[in-house]
Each structure stands twice: as C-alpha cells, then as structure tokens.
Amino acid sequence: MNLGAFAALRPLGAPGRKSASTVCGAGAMDAMPTWTLDQIAGLAFGVVMIAFVVSARQVDVFFAKQQRRQLGLCEQCGGVYDPATCTQAGCPLKKQQQQ
C-alpha cells in the first residue's frame, strides 16, 4: 500500500524514517571558529573607543585644571564663585583678595 503524501505524517521515531539529527547533518559546536584580521581589528577599535568614552571626563578635568592654573584662576571653581566661599585651600583668588 502506497500512502504517498501521507508518508510525511509519520512521527520522527517511526520505523523507516531517519532521525532529525542525521537529516540535518549538524556537526559538533565545540570547535571555535577562526577569527579574521578584520574582526580582531574591529574588536581592538571597539575597546579603544570604549576606553576613550570612559576616560573622557577625567581628561577634560585634567586639561581644565591646567588651563585655570596657567590663567591664575581657582582650579576648582575657575573664578566663577565668590573667592570667600571657595572651598579649595590654595585658591589664588582668595589669596589675592586677602592681600
């Protein structure tokens, strides 16, 4: 008896039919794929960009303090606030006001 189209309705474990794992032919997934130079360069660039983003605030504070020191301003407030209320010990504006 030939069932034709109804043969596909048999369950996977039915006799005369291969199991799903042999039909797919999937291999083992424990082997790591090889990395290309483009992928390695992309990862390195991404790490460098993340490092720049994370350290941008510290770099900005460093250069702001250097500029304020060169201009003779308070390193903390930049001369924006009243020198009497400045909390930095070595505020040059506070020293000028006391003299």
C-alpha positions in Angstrom: 0.0 0.0 0.0 1.5 3.3 -1.1 0.4 6.3 1.1 2.3 8.9 -1.0 1.6 12.3 0.7 0.6 10.7 4.0 4.1 9.3 4.5 5.2 12.7 5.9 2.7 12.5 8.7 4.6 9.7 10.4 6.3 10.6 13.7 10.0 11.1 13.8 10.6 7.9 15.7 8.6 5.8 13.2 10.4 2.9 11.6 11.8 3.5 8.1 12.5 7.2 8.8 15.8 8.8 9.8 16.1 10.8 13.0 16.2 14.6 12.9 19.9 14.8 13.8 21.0 12.7 10.8 18.8 14.6 8.4 20.2 18.0 9.4 23.8 16.8 9.3 24.7 19.3 12.0 28.3 19.0 13.4 29.6 19.5 16.8 29.6 23.1 18.1 32.5 22.7 20.4 35.0 23.9 17.8 35.8 27.7 18.0 35.6 29.4 14.6 38.7 31.2 13.4 39.0 34.9 13.8 39.8 37.1 10.8 42.1 40.1 10.9 39.1 42.4 10.2 37.2 41.0 13.3 40.3 41.4 15.5 40.9 45.0 14.3 37.2 45.7 14.9 37.3 44.4 18.5 40.5 46.3 19.2 39.0 49.5 17.8 35.8 49.0 19.9 37.9 48.5 23.1 39.9 51.7 22.3 36.6 53.6 21.7 35.1 52.4 25.0 38.3 53.4 26.8 38.1 56.9 25.3 34.5 57.3 26.2 35.1 56.2 29.8 38.2 58.4 30.3 36.9 61.5 28.6 35.7 63.1 31.8 39.0 62.7 33.6 40.9 64.0 30.6 38.6 67.1 30.4 39.1 67.8 34.2 42.9 67.5 33.8 43.1 70.0 31.0 40.6 72.4 32.6 42.8 72.5 35.8 45.9 73.1 33.7 44.3 76.0 31.9 42.9 77.5 35.1 46.4 77.2 36.7 48.0 79.0 33.8 45.4 81.8 33.9 45.8 82.2 37.7 42.3 81.1 38.4 41.0 78.8 41.1 41.4 75.2 39.9 38.1 74.1 41.4 35.6 76.8 40.5 37.5 78.7 37.8 36.8 82.0 39.4 33.0 81.7 38.9 32.1 81.9 42.5 32.9 84.4 45.2 36.5 83.8 46.4 35.3 84.0 50.1 33.1 80.9 49.5 35.7 78.8 47.6 36.4 75.6 49.4 39.8 74.9 47.8 42.7 75.6 50.2 45.1 77.1 47.7 42.7 79.3 45.8 44.7 82.1 44.1 41.7 84.4 44.0 41.2 84.0 47.8 44.9 84.9 48.3 44.6 88.0 46.1 41.5 89.1 48.0 43.3 88.8 51.4 46.3 90.9 50.2 
